[in-house]
Amino acid sequence: MADKDFSSTHPLLPPTSEDERVFWLRLLRSRRVGVTTFFRLMSEHGSAQVALGHLPFLAKEAGLTDYEPATRETALRELDRGRKLGASLVAYGEPDYPTRLKEISDAPPLLWIKGRQDLLNAPSLSIVGARNASSLGRRMAEALSRDLGAAGYVIISGLARGIDASAHKAALSSGTIAVNAGGVDHIYPSENTQLYNDIIKQGLILSECPIGQTPQTRHFPQRNRIISGMSQATIVIEAASKSGSLITAKTALDQGRDICAVPGHPFDARASGCNHLIRDGATLIRSAEDVIEILRPIANPTHNTQPKLPLDEHPPKQKDKRSRQDTFRLHQQILNCLGPSPVSEDQLIRDLGKNSSQVISVLTELEIEGRIDRLPGGMLTLDTSTSRPQ
């Protein structure tokens, strides 16, 4: 078979035809196929078309007998909706795909974009913070966004109310990117409808979600990894101790990005997260000049523009021959090691003391079966969304 000659050391080539693009979209939209599983299947089988053919067998090994990959009609329907919307689909490996985003371990295979495509690879910074921001916090977001935009940086945020909205508005003339938690056609919150329309005209809306997707809770951490992943640094303004903005900061740290925080009064709960970040090593900033000063060493990065595939940390080896009993035992060992708190894939493999190729193939089976969830940063948890008989 053709996929036997494929090596995981080969670079992932982007789709070169409309048919290949449809196969990519079908594979990514298939049930229980997340980003990590997408890249792993592509590495193991060499193409999305071949990987789609293997999906039902993989699902059957995981105990699913009624599994069907996403259909060609589903993919064509999404592509048609995107074109009617005036959006474009950018694939991992294509020239316009954001170079910095390509560096992260869980880079989106496909991105829907609408607006100024030239902003995708411009020098960029992210600004995030509280939705219930104070007047002072919003003014700080506006000042930083305006001044950093004037210095040549594109401002990236999440189109939320509060700090996000203030940052986007101040950067409209210089360039801003809004990363949606839902589809690029979905405006959330609705109060930002005018801002959304302004960004479409002067900036860029971006999402990895299907066209028409309504944002759900699980989409926001996934959205946040894109915000930080596209940025040279993440700036946090007013964030409570347990907030989405701190998740973005943690993700940025995991991605090797700089973290900056604006300090606040100790009695203001909205400042507690930023103050904690500064205590733990984030750069305290008072103005755009403070940000630019720490960015000077990386303003013209010389990083490798051809990074490894996100799944190269544990390249797949020849498939292990396991008995049904061995497979069941490994399933149980993995599930027993996982819980509601995220655990990294590396740590799980170390805890199990197993061959990485064994564990990785079973993780793919468990993900397709719906027993585990993959989170940004290579983290794993049990899937508690549905109850299952013991």
N, C-alpha and C positions, 0 to 999 in steps of 0.2 A: 504494500500500500504506500501511497505517496507520503503519508505523514511519518513513516518510519525513518525517512532520510532527514527529517527536520531536526535541527539542533537549537536548543534554547539560547545559544550564543549568537545566533543570527539576529540582526536588528528586526524589530517589528516594522514591516512595510505598510504604509497606509493604503487604503483601497484605491485602486487605479481605474476602476470602472463603476458604473452605476450599479451593476449586479453585485460587485464586491461590497459596495456601500450598503446595499440592502441586506446582504448576509451579516455584515457587522451589526447592523441595527437589530436584525432578528435575534442574533446571539445575545446581545446586551439586554434586549427586552424580554428574553425568555425567563420564565418563572424561576426564582431562586438563583439566578446568575448575577452576582454582583461584580464589582470592578476586578477584584482579585481573581475570582473564578474565570472571568472573561480572559484576562491575560494568561492565566495558567493554561486554559484550554487552547488558546491561540499558540502558545509555546509548545504544547504537547502535540498538536495536530497540524500546525502549519498554516491553517486558513480557517476563517469563520465557517465556510461551507462544510469542511470536513468535521469541524467541532460540532456543528449542529447535528450532523449525522450520528455522532457519538453520544449526544445528550440523553436520548431515551434509554440507552444501555446503561449509562452512568446512573440515571434516575432509578432504573430497575434494580441496580446493585444496592441503591439506598433504600429500597423497599417501596418505591412508587411505581405502580403498574399502569397508571392512566396519564403519564406525563407526556405532554406535547410541547415542543419548542414554539416560540412565537412564529406566526405564519407570515408568509410573504405579503399577504394582503394587509396585515397589521402594519408592517414596516412601510409599505407603499402609502398607506393611508396617513401615517405620521409624516412622511416626506412631503406628501401633497399638502397637508395642513401647514407645514412649515413654509413651503414655497408661497402659498396663498397669503401667509402672514408677512412675507418679505424677509424671513429668517434664513440663515445659512447653517449648514451642518459642517463642523470642522472636526476632522479625525486626528487622533494621536499619530504623530509622525509627519503630518502635512506641514508645509512651510509656515502657515499662519497659526498653527497651534502654539499657544504660549510657551516659550522656552523654559521659563522658571517653573511653570506648572508641570512640565514634563519631568522635572527633577524629583518630584515627590513620589513616595512609594505606592500611593493609590491614586495616580492621575486618572481623570475620567477618560475613557476611550473615545467618547464622542461629546461634543459641545454644540448646543444650539446657540447661535448669536444673532442679535438684531441691532443694527446701528453701525458705528464706525469700526470697521474691522482693523484699521491701522493702529488702534489702541492696544491690541492684544499683546504686542511685544515691546511696548514703550516702557521706560523706567516707571515703576509703580510702587505705591505705598498703600496700605490699608488703614482705614480709620474706623473703629468700632466703639460702641459704648451703650449706655443705658437708653432704653426706650422712653422711660419717664424722666428724661434729662432735665436738669435745671436750666434756667436762662443763661447762667454763666457757662455751663457745660456746652450748650449749643453755640454760644458765642466763641468759645475756644475751638470747637470743631470747625466753625466757619473760618476763623482766622488761620488755623493750621492748614486747612484745605486750600484756601485762597493763596496763601503764601507758598506752600509747597507746589501747588499747580503752577504758579508764576516761575518757580525754580525749575520747571520741566518735568515734574512727576505727575503721572496719572493717579487719581485717587479712586481706590476700590472700597466698596462697602456693600451692605446687604439690603438696602432699600427699606429698612425698618423705620419706624417713627423714631423721633428723638435724634440722637447723635448721628446715626446713619444718614437720615434725611438732610440734616444740616450740612454734613460733609459733601454729599452729592450736589446740593444746590450751589454751594460756594465754588465747586469745581466744574460747573457746567461749561464755562467758557474755555477752560484749559484742558479738560478731558476727564471723564469719570466713567467707571465701570460698575454696574449694579449686578451682583450675583444673586439670582433668584433661588429660593428654596423650592418653588414649583416650576412649571413650565415658563418659557420666556414670554408667553402670552398672558400669564396670570399676574394680576396686580394685587400685591398684598403688602401692607393693608390698603384698603380701598381709598383711604384718605390721601394716599400718595399717587393718585391717578394722574394729576397734572405733572408731578415730578417724573413719573414713569414716561409720559409722553415727551417731556423735555429731554430726558436722557436718550430716548430713541432718536431724537433729532440731532442732538449735540454730542452724545456719548455712546455707550454700548450696554445692552442688556445681555446677560449670559446665563445659561443653565445647562446642567447635564440631564435634567429631567425630561420626560416626553412632553411634546406639545400638548397643552390642555391639562397637565397634571396639577391638581390642587395640592398646595403644600401640606404636609403632615409633620408631626413632631419629629420623627426620625430624619426628615430631610434637612433640618436646620444644622445639626452637627456636620452632615455631609457637605452642605453649602459652605460652612465655615472653613473647611479644609481648603476649598478652592480660593476663598478670599485671602487667606494667609499664604497659600501656595503660590499665588500669582505675584505676591508682594516681596519687595526687598526687606521690608520691616512692617510690623503691625503696631499701630498706635492705639492705646486704649484710653478713653476719656469717660469717666464715671461708670463704674461697673460694680455691682453688688458682689458679695462674697461668693455666691453661687449663681452665676449668670452665664448666658451664652457667650458674652464677650470674653469671659475668662476661659471658656472652652476654646475659643478662637486663639487666645494667647497661648494656651497649652499646646494646641496643635501647631502654632507657629514655632514654638520652642522645639517640638519634636521634629519639625521640618528644617531646623537649623537656621531659622530666620531671627533677626533682631526683634526685641520687644521693647517698646517705649510706653511709658505711662505718665499721665498728668496727675500730680498729687492733689489730694483734696482734704477737707477738714476731717479730723478723726471722728467727729460727732455725726457726720453725714454718711448714712448707710450706703449711698450711691458711690462714695469714694473708697469704701473699704477694700474692694477688689483691687483698685489701682494702687492703694497704699501697700497692700500685701505683695503685689507684683514688684514694687520698688524695693520693699524690704528683702525680697528673695532674689534681687539682682537685675531687675528691669531698669532701663535707663530713664531717669527722671527728666522730663522735658517741660520747658516753659514757653517755647516758641519754635517756629519752623527752623530757626538757625541751629537750635540744639539737635534737631533731627538730622539736618543736612550734615552737621559736623560728624556724627557717628556713621553716616552713610558714605562719606568720602572714600574710604578704603574699598567699598564695593560698588561705587557708582558706575564703574565700567568693568563688570565681572569678567573673569577669564575662565569661568567654569566650563567644563566639557559640555558641548551642545548635543552630544550623542550619549546620554546616560543609559544605563542598563534598563531593561524592562522592569516594571515594578515588582515582578515576581522572581527576579534573578537572585534574590537573597538565598533562596533555596531552590536551585535549578532542578527540574524534574529529572529523575533517573529512570532507568528501565523499570517498567511496572512490576511491582512485587506480586508474586503468586501467593495469595492468601486463601486459606480455607474459610468457609462460611463462619465456622466457629471462631477462628482467629479474628475475622473482621468484626463479628459481634462483640468479642471481648475488647477490641481496640475502641469500638464505638463507645462502649460503656466506660472505659477508662478515660476517654476524652470528656464525655459528658459529666463524669464524676469530678473532673478537675475544673470544670467551668461552673460559673454561677452568674448572678446578676451583675457582679463587678467585673469590668473588662480585664482580660489577661492577654498579654502579647503572644503572638504565634511562636516567637522564639522561646519565650519562657515556658509555654506549654510543651514544646518539644523537649526542652531540657528536663522539665518535671517528669515527663513520661519515660525519658531515657530510651526513646525509640529512634530508629532510622528516620531522618527527616522526610524522605520520599514516601515512606509508609504513612506517616501522620498527615502529610499534605494531601495525599489522595483521599484519605478518609475524611478530612475536613471538607473537601469539595463535595463528597457524597452527603455529609451531614448538612451542609449549607443548602444543597438542592432539595434535600428531604425536608428542610425547614426546622431542623433541630437547633441550629446555631445561627448567630448573626455576626457579620463582620462589620466592624466600626472603623472610622478613619484612624490612620496610624498603625495599621496592622493588628488591631485589637480584636478580641473575640469574646462573645458572651453567649449564654444560653438564650434561645429564642423563647421568651415567655409570653408572646402575643397570643398563643393558642394553647389550650390545655390538651394534654394527650394522655391516654390511658397508660398506666404503668405496666 
